[in-house]
């Protein structure tokens, strides 16, 4: 498939075109290997990004026992989990291109999968895979998650709105991890992991912003944002399972590297404008151990 124009434009501006070209093979034709199948079959946590029935982009978490992710063939993956009541992606429409990322927090490993949703119903999603590749362990906070039974789970306790509450802002301020959903009009949705020290996502009057860190130079997410500002953020309090899902738009702000707030010294800051939110969905898992990524960058004023 190669890089699309948005990715190429951001790579050029960041001055990493040659570095990115060396990794272009990651975007080639998909063949899910036995190693990839084994990794997926052991996972218990997944994030998906796609459009709801009104066409709005959201990013949602799913959990299950090992085996809930199943490689059906060289190019198809099944997710044996039901999107819960109250989640904005409940009733996810087939035919759309969705993004997924699964993370093994304990070993700091992750895999991104993009493809077309062909089956969506009950506790089964099936995706015809177009891209699948691993990402580096950078900024993944090490945590161990265990299943957590939830009393009174469901859509009755979910809050819909367009304004962050005090509790929402506190959850964001304490977060060392969030997930970012973006969408390219031709390639479809993508889901990615973002991590840093607690507080690396800042809260502003009308939205949020965070610094971009050095990564693999592919700029999948920023490349999508360069051509389409739609974005969806997912924050999770891993000690309680409480989640916060945000949908809106994001723009890339380029400036002098190292300016206030540019913790990664890349010159890039992402600014998110909130349009809609869903709060109160509880993940049926909780962390029992947590170790920050050892090379988290220091926050700058």
Secondary structure, 3 states (H helix, E strand, C coil): CCCCHHHHHHHHHHCCHHHHHCCHHHHCCCCCCHHHHHHHHCCCEEEEEEECCCCCEEEEEEECCCCCEEEEECCEEEECCCCCCCCCCCCCCCCCEEEEEEEECCCCEEEEEEEEEEEEECCEEEEEEEEEEEECCCCCCEEEEEECCCCCCCHHHCEEECCCCHHHHHHHHHCCEEEEEEEECCCEEEEEEEECCCCCEEECCCEEEEECCCCCCCCHHHHHHHHCCEEEEEEECCCCCEEEEEEEEEEEEECCCCCCCCCCCCCEEEEEEEEEEEEEEECCEEEEEEECCCCCCCCCC
